[in-house]
Amino acid sequence: MANVLIMTPSSLYRRWPTTPDTTKMATNAAPVTMPQLAAALPKHNVKIHDGNAYDISLTEYAELLQWADIVAMNIMSSYAALNSELNIRFIKKIKPEIKVILGGHHATFQAQEWLSKGADVVVRREGEITLPEVVDALIEKKDLARVLGISWNLQGDIIHNQDRPFIENLDSLPLPRWDLMNFGKYYLYLRKKGYQACLETSRGCEQHCAFCQVGPMWKHTHRFKSVERVREEMRLLKSCGVEQLFIVDDNYGSNMDTDRQADIYKMMRKENFNFEWGGFFRHDYISSNHKLLKEAAATGLKFACIGFESVEGSDLNSFNKKNSSFKNLDSYAKEYEFLKSLGIISFGFIVIGYPGQNESSAIATLENAHKFCNYPVVTLYKPLPGTAGYIKTKKEGLLTKKMFYHDSFTVAIKGTRPILAKYNRFFIKYLMSPSRLVKGLMNKNCRPIEVVFFKWFIGGILRANFKNVGDFFWFIFKGRKLQEEKVMEYLCENHLSDKNVSQLVNKAKK
């Protein structure tokens, strides 16, 4: 039996004045990934630490690590890579014999790099079957060569085992170990009081958007849980005091799934769950499923995260974002009005700076965002390994740097710094706009979100320390004149040095 700590990395490195992960402003709910993996380890002692939400001291973190034999860490993005690597170095200094297993999108597509940076094993893609096999093999000192779906370090040689087939029946998974989560650390800022949690009702995405890693992560497959399984998971969450749900299916609004969704809404009304909830939807799904969305609203649908990406059809073609319902900006505005009539808040996801997109097109999408959503969520394009966009930009020599690390100080595509500058000005103007703020506060549905905007912004400022404020002013006065790779080299040298890691370890011991 092993002591296994399942975690997202603690914030040993925190950007200032705010984190680049703006989606956490309004979609922060207890994640389902860690309790789902914990349920797959019934033979072992398991604890969960969510470094994104649990604000514990270095000493408490070190005590958790001393308890653990194995750390299983989720790494989702290049934004998190520097902090994640710093965590690995800290972990190995605190307890050298501990084994570190990584999983998640970023680890899956960059396993070679992570193993060279101190990880012992990378679980690629799905983990519920693979992780227990890895834990057992490590504890019993067995050969890892027979474990499908992993990459691992064999005395300095990186071994990539054969992929593991996906789990055919998601209903066969054990119910998540929600008893291990501290629900009090999360907020979703919906109107109903109670705890907030994420719910997975399906896994995968059949789409082929060039900028997105989700399709390649799941090899463009999409599997669905049964209505009975969704009912069981909802009942469990309700028994934990959860009243707000974020359905985290990457493509919940899928036209492959409308019959099952109708049955889920019928079940939710019959069970009288009364959740308030939201999830990810496509624009073309919304336009072709008004009746179904009315049923969803009747069960408590309160917000929709919608992938609009651009107001230009040529951009959507470049993105391979197939959207049969898009004709022009008016087609976006029409669905926005429909959702507003149901009391549903729209978060509009936008991509700017994709190769070939001109600056005027990117700015036009930003300036018209108020016409098709309540809140724009903007991504300055960064090529993600495994995607068609990454292959294209690398082939055409457009990358400004390697894509293992990323920071909002930098751009990834040549020629996009002017777009970043204009976006930064747009964001500050948007956030501080008195008319927008008054309008938001006057709307009872938007009021909680306006509150979180300012808590998020002010909270980031209050987390100032010598290093992160120093990074900010270094970039303002020096870094912006340097090449992108040099900026990342500076941040890595500053934060991943043996000196910095030793200082953190000494603070933990005190």
C-alpha positions in Angstrom: 0.0 0.0 0.0 1.3 3.4 -1.0 0.6 7.0 0.1 -0.4 8.8 -3.1 -0.7 12.6 -3.3 -2.8 13.6 -6.4 -2.4 17.3 -7.1 -2.2 20.3 -9.3 1.0 22.2 -8.6 1.2 24.7 -5.7 1.7 28.3 -6.7 5.4 28.5 -6.0 5.7 30.9 -8.9 2.8 33.4 -9.3 2.6 36.0 -12.1 1.9 39.6 -11.3 -0.4 41.5 -11.3 -2.7 38.7 -12.4 -2.6 35.1 -13.6 -2.8 34.5 -17.3 -5.6 31.9 -16.7 -8.5 34.3 -16.9 -11.1 31.5 -17.3 -10.7 30.8 -13.6 -12.4 34.2 -12.9 -15.8 32.8 -13.5 -15.5 29.0 -13.9 -13.7 28.0 -10.7 -15.4 24.8 -9.4 -14.0 21.7 -7.6 -12.3 19.7 -10.5 -13.5 16.2 -11.2 -10.1 14.9 -12.5 -8.4 14.4 -9.1 -11.3 12.7 -7.3 -11.9 10.5 -10.4 -8.3 9.3 -10.3 -8.4 8.9 -6.5 -11.3 6.5 -7.0 -9.1 4.3 -9.3 -6.7 3.7 -6.4 -8.8 1.8 -3.8 -5.8 -0.2 -2.5 -3.8 2.9 -1.6 -4.0 5.9 0.8 -4.8 9.0 -1.2 -4.9 12.7 -0.5 -5.7 15.5 -2.9 -4.1 18.9 -3.0 -5.4 21.5 -5.5 -2.6 24.1 -5.8 -4.9 26.3 -7.8 -7.3 26.7 -4.9 -5.8 25.4 -1.6 -3.6 28.3 -0.4 -1.4 26.4 2.1 2.0 27.4 3.5 5.3 26.0 2.2 5.7 24.2 5.5 2.3 22.5 5.1 3.1 21.6 1.5 6.4 20.1 2.6 4.6 18.0 5.3 2.3 16.7 2.6 5.2 15.7 0.5 6.9 14.0 3.4 3.8 11.9 3.8 3.7 10.8 0.2 5.5 8.0 -1.5 4.2 9.1 -4.9 3.0 12.4 -6.3 0.7 12.3 -9.3 0.5 15.8 -10.8 -1.8 17.2 -13.5 -0.2 19.7 -16.0 -2.6 21.3 -18.5 -0.8 24.1 -20.3 2.4 25.8 -21.2 1.4 28.7 -18.9 1.8 26.3 -16.0 5.0 24.7 -17.2 7.5 26.9 -15.3 5.6 26.6 -12.0 5.1 22.9 -12.5 8.8 22.3 -13.1 9.6 24.4 -10.0 7.3 22.2 -8.1 9.1 19.1 -9.3 12.4 20.5 -8.2 11.0 21.5 -4.8 9.5 18.0 -4.4 12.7 16.3 -5.2 14.7 18.5 -2.8 12.2 17.9 0.1 12.1 14.1 -0.5 14.6 12.8 -3.1 13.2 9.3 -3.1 9.6 10.3 -4.0 8.3 9.3 -7.4 6.7 12.0 -9.6 4.0 10.9 -12.2 2.7 13.5 -14.6 -0.5 13.6 -16.7 -2.6 16.1 -18.6 -2.6 17.7 -22.0 0.8 19.4 -21.7 2.5 16.3 -20.3 1.0 14.0 -22.9 2.3 15.9 -25.9 5.7 16.9 -24.3 6.5 13.7 -22.3 10.1 13.6 -23.5 10.8 17.1 -22.1 9.1 16.5 -18.8 11.1 13.3 -18.2 14.3 15.2 -18.9 13.2 17.8 -16.2 12.8 15.4 -13.3 9.6 13.5 -13.8 9.8 9.7 -13.4 6.7 8.7 -15.4 4.3 10.4 -17.8 0.8 9.0 -18.2 -0.4 9.9 -21.7 -4.0 10.8 -22.2 -6.4 8.7 -20.1 -5.3 7.8 -16.5 -7.9 5.7 -14.7 -6.5 2.3 -15.7 -2.9 3.4 -16.3 -2.2 5.2 -13.0 -3.0 2.3 -10.7 -0.7 0.0 -12.8 2.1 2.6 -12.6 1.7 3.0 -8.8 1.7 -0.7 -8.2 4.8 -1.2 -10.4 6.7 1.6 -8.7 5.8 0.3 -5.2 6.5 -3.3 -6.0 9.7 -2.3 -8.0 8.4 -4.1 -11.1 9.3 -3.4 -14.7 7.3 -0.5 -16.3 7.8 -1.9 -19.8 4.4 -3.8 -19.7 2.3 -0.7 -18.7 0.5 0.7 -21.8 0.1 4.4 -22.3 3.2 5.7 -20.4 6.6 7.3 -21.1 9.3 6.7 -18.5 12.9 7.2 -17.7 15.1 4.1 -17.7 18.5 5.1 -16.3 18.6 8.2 -18.5 16.9 6.6 -21.6 13.4 7.8 -22.4 11.0 5.0 -23.2 7.7 5.5 -24.8 5.4 2.5 -24.4 2.6 1.7 -26.8 -0.6 3.8 -26.4 -3.4 2.4 -24.2 -6.8 2.0 -25.9 -9.4 4.3 -24.6 -11.9 3.1 -22.0 -14.9 1.9 -24.1 -17.6 2.3 -21.4 -17.2 5.4 -19.2 -20.0 4.0 -17.0 -17.5 1.4 -15.8 -15.4 4.0 -14.0 -15.8 4.1 -10.2 -17.6 7.1 -8.8 -15.3 10.1 -8.0 -13.9 10.3 -4.4 -15.6 13.7 -3.7 -15.1 13.0 0.1 -11.4 13.9 -0.5 -12.2 17.4 -1.8 -12.4 20.7 0.2 -15.4 22.3 -1.5 -15.1 25.4 0.6 -12.1 26.6 -1.5 -14.1 27.1 -4.7 -16.4 29.6 -6.3 -18.5 29.7 -9.4 -20.3 32.9 -8.7 -23.7 31.8 -9.8 -26.7 33.1 -7.8 -27.6 30.0 -5.8 -25.8 29.3 -2.5 -24.0 26.0 -2.0 -20.8 24.3 -3.1 -19.6 24.2 -6.7 -18.1 21.2 -8.6 -17.3 20.0 -12.1 -19.1 17.2 -13.7 -18.0 15.1 -16.7 -20.9 13.6 -18.7 -18.8 12.8 -21.8 -15.1 12.7 -22.9 -13.5 13.8 -26.1 -14.3 16.0 -29.1 -15.0 15.0 -32.7 -14.0 18.4 -34.1 -10.6 19.3 -35.8 -10.1 22.9 -34.9 -6.4 23.7 -35.8 -5.7 25.7 -32.7 -7.2 23.3 -30.1 -5.4 20.4 -28.4 -8.6 18.6 -27.2 -9.3 16.8 -30.5 -5.7 15.4 -30.8 -5.7 14.5 -27.1 -8.7 12.2 -27.6 -7.8 11.3 -31.2 -11.1 13.0 -32.3 -13.3 10.5 -30.6 -16.2 11.3 -28.3 -17.6 8.9 -25.7 -20.7 9.5 -23.6 -21.9 8.4 -20.1 -25.4 7.1 -19.8 -28.2 9.1 -18.3 -28.2 6.6 -15.4 -24.6 7.2 -14.7 -25.0 11.0 -14.9 -27.9 10.7 -12.4 -25.8 8.7 -10.0 -23.0 11.3 -10.2 -25.5 14.2 -9.7 -27.0 12.5 -6.7 -23.5 12.0 -5.2 -22.7 15.7 -5.7 -26.1 16.8 -4.2 -25.4 14.7 -1.1 -22.1 16.7 -0.7 -24.0 20.0 -0.7 -23.2 20.9 -4.3 -25.7 23.3 -5.9 -23.7 24.7 -8.8 -22.2 22.6 -11.6 -19.8 23.3 -14.3 -20.1 20.6 -17.0 -16.6 20.3 -18.2 -17.1 18.2 -21.3 -14.9 19.8 -23.9 -17.7 19.8 -26.4 -20.9 19.4 -24.4 -22.9 21.2 -27.0 -22.4 18.4 -29.6 -25.0 17.6 -32.2 -24.0 13.9 -31.8 -25.7 14.0 -28.4 -29.0 15.8 -28.5 -31.2 12.7 -27.7 -29.1 11.9 -24.6 -29.2 15.5 -23.5 -33.0 15.7 -23.7 -33.1 12.6 -21.5 -30.7 14.1 -19.0 -32.9 17.2 -18.7 -36.0 15.1 -18.2 -34.1 13.2 -15.5 -32.9 16.4 -13.8 -36.5 17.7 -13.6 -37.8 14.4 -12.3 -35.1 14.2 -9.6 -35.8 17.9 -8.8 -32.0 18.6 -8.6 -32.4 22.4 -9.0 -28.7 22.8 -9.9 -27.5 26.1 -11.5 -25.0 25.1 -14.1 -23.1 25.9 -17.3 -20.8 24.4 -19.9 -19.1 24.6 -23.3 -21.2 25.0 -26.4 -20.7 25.7 -30.1 -22.5 28.5 -31.9 -23.9 26.2 -34.6 -25.2 23.8 -31.9 -27.0 26.7 -30.2 -28.6 27.9 -33.5 -29.9 24.5 -34.4 -31.2 23.4 -30.9 -33.4 26.2 -29.5 -36.0 23.8 -28.1 -33.3 21.8 -26.4 -31.7 24.8 -24.9 -35.1 26.0 -23.5 -35.3 22.6 -21.8 -31.7 23.1 -20.5 -32.6 26.5 -19.1 -35.6 25.0 -17.3 -33.2 22.7 -15.5 -31.0 25.6 -14.4 -28.6 26.4 -17.3 -27.2 29.8 -16.4 -24.1 30.3 -18.4 -22.7 29.1 -21.7 -19.0 29.2 -22.8 -19.2 29.6 -26.6 -16.4 29.2 -29.1 -17.0 32.1 -31.5 -13.3 32.6 -32.3 -13.7 35.3 -34.9 -16.3 37.5 -36.7 -14.6 36.8 -40.1 -15.5 33.8 -42.1 -12.0 33.6 -43.6 -10.6 33.3 -40.1 -12.9 30.4 -39.3 -11.8 28.7 -42.4 -8.1 29.1 -41.4 -8.9 27.8 -37.9 -10.7 24.8 -39.5 -13.6 25.9 -37.3 -16.5 24.4 -39.3 -19.6 26.4 -38.4 -22.4 26.0 -40.8 -24.5 28.6 -39.0 -22.1 31.5 -39.4 -22.9 34.0 -42.1 -21.8 37.3 -40.5 -21.8 39.1 -37.2 -25.6 39.2 -37.2 -25.8 35.4 -36.9 -23.8 35.6 -33.7 -25.9 38.5 -32.4 -29.1 36.6 -33.0 -28.1 33.6 -30.8 -26.8 36.1 -28.1 -30.3 37.6 -28.0 -31.9 34.2 -27.8 -29.7 33.2 -24.8 -30.4 36.5 -23.1 -34.1 35.8 -23.4 -33.5 32.6 -21.4 -31.5 34.4 -18.7 -28.3 32.7 -19.8 -25.0 34.6 -19.6 -22.6 34.2 -22.6 -18.8 33.9 -22.3 -17.5 34.4 -25.8 -14.3 32.6 -26.5 -12.1 34.4 -29.1 -8.8 33.6 -30.8 -6.6 36.4 -32.2 -3.2 36.3 -33.8 -3.5 33.0 -35.7 -1.1 32.9 -38.7 -2.5 34.6 -41.7 -5.1 36.6 -39.6 -4.6 40.3 -40.2 -4.5 42.8 -37.4 -7.7 44.5 -38.4 -9.6 41.3 -38.3 -8.4 40.5 -34.8 -9.3 44.0 -33.5 -12.7 43.9 -35.3 -13.6 40.7 -33.3 -12.5 42.4 -30.0 -14.4 45.6 -30.7 -17.6 43.8 -31.7 -17.5 41.3 -28.8 -20.2 43.2 -26.9 -22.6 42.4 -29.8 -22.5 38.6 -29.3 -21.6 37.9 -25.7 -21.7 39.3 -22.2 -18.0 38.6 -21.5 -15.2 38.0 -24.1 -12.6 35.4 -23.2 -9.6 36.2 -25.5 -6.7 33.9 -26.3 -3.7 35.3 -28.1 -2.9 32.3 -30.3 -0.1 30.0 -29.1 0.6 26.9 -31.1 0.1 23.8 -29.0 2.1 20.6 -29.8 0.0 18.0 -31.3 -2.3 20.4 -33.2 -2.5 21.2 -36.9 -1.7 24.9 -36.1 1.6 23.9 -34.4 2.6 21.8 -37.4 1.8 24.7 -39.7 3.6 27.4 -37.7 6.7 25.2 -37.2 6.9 24.2 -40.8 6.6 27.9 -42.0 9.2 29.1 -39.5 6.7 31.4 -37.7 7.5 30.4 -34.1 9.3 33.0 -32.0 10.4 30.4 -29.4 10.0 26.9 -28.2 6.5 26.1 -26.9 7.3 24.2 -23.7 7.0 27.3 -21.6 4.8 30.3 -22.3 4.0 33.5 -20.5 1.6 36.4 -21.3 4.7 38.6 -21.5 5.6 36.9 -24.7 4.0 36.1 -28.1 4.5 32.8 -29.9 4.0 33.9 -33.6 6.2 36.3 -35.4 4.5 39.7 -36.0 1.8 39.4 -33.3 3.4 41.8 -30.7 1.3 44.7 -32.1 -1.9 42.6 -31.6 -0.8 41.8 -28.0 -0.3 45.5 -27.3 -3.7 46.4 -28.7 -5.4 43.5 -26.8 -3.8 44.6 -23.5 -5.2 48.1 -24.1 -8.6 46.7 -25.0 -8.7 44.5 -21.9 -7.8 47.4 -19.5 -10.3 49.7 -21.2 -13.0 46.9 -21.1 -12.3 46.0 -17.4 -12.4 49.7 -16.3 -15.2 50.9 -18.4 -17.7 52.7 -16.2 -20.6 52.2 -18.6 -19.9 48.4 -18.8 -19.5 48.2 -15.1 -22.8 50.0 -14.3 -24.6 47.9 -16.9 -23.2 44.7 -15.4 -24.0 45.7 -11.9 -27.6 46.6 -12.9 -28.1 43.1 -14.4 -28.8 40.6 -11.5 -27.4 37.8 -13.7 -24.1 39.6 -14.3 -23.6 41.2 -10.9 -21.8 38.2 -9.3 -19.4 38.1 -12.3 -18.6 41.8 -12.0 -17.7 41.1 -8.4 -15.3 38.3 -9.3 -13.6 40.5 -11.9 -12.5 42.9 -9.3 -11.7 40.3 -6.6 -9.6 38.5 -9.2 -7.7 41.7 -10.2 -7.3 43.1 -6.7 -6.4 39.7 -5.3 -3.6 39.4 -7.9 -2.2 42.7 -7.0 -2.2 41.8 -3.3 -0.2 38.7 -4.0 2.8 40.8 -4.8 6.3 39.7 -3.8 9.8 40.8 -4.6 10.2 38.3 -7.4 7.0 38.6 -9.3 6.9 42.4 -9.1 10.5 42.4 -10.2 9.6 40.3 -13.2 6.9 42.8 -14.2 9.1 45.8 -14.1 12.0 43.9 -15.7 9.8 43.2 -18.7 8.4 46.8 -18.9 11.9 48.4 -18.9 14.0 45.7 -20.5 12.3 42.4 -21.4 10.0 43.8 -24.1 13.1 44.8 -26.1 14.4 41.2 -26.1 13.5 38.2 -28.3 10.8 35.9 -26.9 13.2 33.1 -26.1 15.4 35.4 -24.1 12.4 36.5 -22.0 11.6 32.9 -21.1 15.3 32.1 -20.5 15.4 35.0 -18.0 12.2 33.8 -16.2 13.5 30.2 -16.0 17.0 31.3 -14.8 15.4 33.5 -12.1 12.9 30.9 -10.8 14.3 27.5 -11.6 17.8 28.1 -10.3 19.2 25.9 -7.5 19.4 29.1 -5.4 15.7 29.8 -5.7 14.7 26.2 -5.0 17.0 26.1 -2.0 15.5 29.3 -0.6 12.0 27.8 -0.9 13.1 24.6 0.8 14.7 26.6 3.6 11.5 28.7 4.1 9.5 25.4 4.2 11.8 24.0 7.0 11.4 27.2 9.0 
